[in-house]
């Protein structure tokens, strides 16, 4: 089962310690993600197929009807931590 997050354009989420930024919402079912990890990579994600991010992680767009918000369905191993940007930054508080 996938975790679905609504992410505003310019905001991010983390899988473990790798940041993924919702770089641009292109349409209600298509967006680009930027991975800020050891290297920087960009992914164009839509609802027609899953996109492989590596390490058994896949993402797919889910339809969003709100402007500048992408809905990302994330499938990852259960032991991987997935956090919104605000929760990741406040871990330890």
N, C-alpha and C positions, 0 to 999 in steps of 0.2 A: 504494500500500500504506500502511496506517495504522500508526502507532506506538501500542502499547497499554501504558498505565501503570497499575499498581495504586497508588492514592492513598488514604491513610487520611483519615477525616473530620477536618477541621481542618488538614490539610497542603496543600501547593500545588505547582504546577509553573509554569514560565514559558515563554511563546512570545515570543521576542525579549525585550523588557524589560517585557512585560505579565504580571502575576501572575494566576493562576487558582487559587482556593481551593476545595477540596472542602468545601463548606459543610455539606451534610447528605446522608447516604446514606439514602434513603427505603426502598429495597428492593434485592434482588440485581441489578436491572437498571434502577434509576432513582435519580438523585441531582440535587442542585442545585450549580451552579458559580457562584462570584462572581468577576467580573472586576474587578481593582483596577488600573485604568489611568488615563487622563486623566479618565474618568468611571467610576463604579461601576455595573456592570450585573449582573443575575442571570439565569441560564439554568437551566431545568429540562430535564434530559437523560435520555432513555431509549433503549431498544434498538429502538424501532419506526421511527425515522427519524433522519437526521442533523440536527444543530443548527448553524446558520451563525453563526460568531463574527465574520465579516467578514474582509477581507484574504485571501480564498481559504482560510480556515481553517474546517474543520468538525469536530465531535466527535459521538460516539455512545457510548452505554453498551454495555459488553460484560458478559455475566453474571459475577457474582462470588459465590462461595459463602462468603466470609469476612465476618463481622460488622464493620460500620463501615468497610469498604473498598470504594471504587468503582473499577471498571475503566473507564478512559476511552480510547477509540480516537480518535486525533488524526490528521487529514489536513491537511497544510499544504504549501506549496511547499518544495522540497528545500533552498533556500537559507536558510530560516528556522530559527533555533536553538531547540530545545525541550529544556528542562532541568528536572530535579527541583529542588525548593527548595534542598536541601543543595548540589547542584552549582552552582547559580546563585550562591549566597552565597559559595562558595569559589573562584570564578573568579579568578584573580590570585594565589592563594596558592602 
